[in-house]
Amino acid sequence: MTKPQKNEMNDRGTNVLSSHLAGCQKMEMRQTRRGWLQECCGCEAKTEFKYFIGDTQVFHSLEDAGCCCRTFCMPCHPYEMTVKELNTEAEVITVDRPFRCAVGCCKCCCYQEAFIKSGGTDLGSVKETCWFCVPSMKVYDHQDELLYIVHAPTCCGGCVVNCCAEGNPCCGKGCCKQSFRIYPGDAGSTDGDAPYLGVIMKKPKSAMTEIFTDADAFEVDFPKDATNDQKGIIMGVGIFINSVFFEGDSTEDGG
């Protein structure tokens, strides 16, 4: 990984956000099996996540969206998800994702986007960019300044997703892993082996979980010099990636 760009941004989020994410370099987001019977009957359950730093659960979140929206508009349905501190229920971040029409294997309009807040204060946003075959998005701070470019690792001159970037996809350590790499916003090139700052990695899950639910697990490696607010934004990006590319029968599969 390359040395991250310097960004002087004071903490705007809640004290809970700052207290937990200060010094945190890695977090795991585990989607629960909530509503597995409901999903077996063809109805999408509300998305619920538990958040771990090391082996300790620190946060939890539950999607706020109507049943009809989840069932008929997945994966482009609007929702709000508030990440709360375990036990105290204090807000960490809130992700607000408006409705946007989905497109198949490319995107030139109707870009998916989400806005991340903390304690009622804007932290930033994530927005899709024009792409073909390789889903790509840009991450902005509260002043709409570009922070990061996020997309799956690529090969063949950036034309296709590199399925072997995390190891052999058929066996071994790369099996069932799908990653979105976090690149500097001012990077000249983000293709191939271009240096990156962090990773949002979808991890393998058990066969039973795969068969009966769409529950996912993500490992988030934050950029080393990211502020607490920027880490909060990246948490929101992880929630956004799950809802756009891995919920329901998404046609915008991230690889």
Disulfide bonds with the S-S distance in Angstrom:
none
